Amino acid sequence: MTTLLKLHRLKLVVLLLATNLALLLHLAAGHIKPMSEWVWLDILGEGGSTLLCLTWLGLVLKSRPAGRVTSFLAMGLGLVFFSWWVDTLDEFIRLPDSIVWDHWMESAPMPFGLLLLTLGIYHWHREQLAISAQMEKRERLFREHRLFDSLTPLNTAEYLRQHLDQALCQARSAQQPLSLVILDLDNFSRINHLHGHAEGDRVLQALSQLLVLNLRHQDLLCRLAGDRFVVMLPHTGERQAQQLAEDLRLSVEHFAHKARAHGERLQLRASVACVMALQDDAESLLQRLNQALAHAKPALYARSA
C-alpha cells in the first residue's frame, strides 16, 4: 500500500541531492578540522536544530497528503534545513577565506524558507478552520439526528420550532424581516388511495428535493406533517415571501413525477400562504401561518373552478 511518505519522495530526493552537493563542495574546497578545534556548544546547537528541522519535515510529509499547503510547508522546512545543514558543516570543515559562496548557501535559503513556511502555516490554519467548521456541522447533525424526518431529507416540525425562536430573536436584534411560507399538497390522499402509500412516499421524497432546489442557501425547509411543508425565510419581507411562495406553488404544479407502476404522470397541486413575523413568538407565528393557509385554500379552489 502506498504510504503518504512515498507520495513526497521527489521532495526528499531533491533535498538529499542538495545536502550531499553542499557536503561535496565543502569537502572539495576545504579540509576537515581536527577534533581539538570543534566547538561542541555550536555543534549541539546547530546540529540539533538541523535534526529537529528534519524531524518536523518528516512528520509533515508523513501526516499530510500532497497539495499546495504541504508543498509550502515542505519547501519552507527544506530550505531552513539546508541553511542549518550548511551552517553545521562549517563546524567540521574549514574553507579558505577567499571563498564566499558558503555564506550565500548558509544565509540565502533561510529567509525564503521562513517565508514559504509562513505561507504554509497560514493556509494550514485556514484549512483547519474549514475542517473544524465541517466537524461542527457533523457534530450538530449527529446531535440532532432525531430531528430529521424519517421519510424525506428534511428537518421536522420540532426542529423548526427550536430554530424559529432563535431566528426571531436574531431578526429583532438585527432589525431584519423574517417570513414563513407554508405549502400544502391538495388532495394528496387521492394519490395514496389510487397508487398506494409507497408511491405517495416516493412523491414526497422527490418533491422535497425539488423544493430545496427552488430555495435560497439561507432558507430552511421543514416537513411540518404529512404533505405539508414550511419554509423559514430569513431577511425576507412579506412581498418577497409571497413571490417565493408562488414560485414554489408553480414548481409543484409543473412537477413531472410519473408513477412507477404504469408510468402515468401524477398531477400535483398545492396551496401556499405566507406571513411575516411581527412581535410573535414561534407558536403564535405558526398559528397565523396555518390560519393564512386555511384562508388561501378556498380562494385557490374558487380560482380553479
Secondary structure, DSSP 8 states (H G I E B T S, - for coil): ---TTGGGHHHHHHHHHHHHHHHHHHHHHSEE--GGG--HHHHHHHHHHHHHHHHHHHHHHHHS-SSHHHHHHHHHHHHHHHHHHHHHHTTTEE--TT--HHHHHHHTHHHHHHHHHHHHHHHHHHHHHHHHHHHHHHHHHHHTGGGB-SSSSSB-HHHHHHHHHHHHHHHHHHT--EEEEEEEETTTHHHHHHH-HHHHHHHHHHHHHHHHHTS-TT-EEEEEETTEEEEEEET--HHHHHHHHHHHHHHHHT--EE-TTT--EE---EEEEEEE-SS--HHHHHHHHHHHHHHHHHHHHHHH-
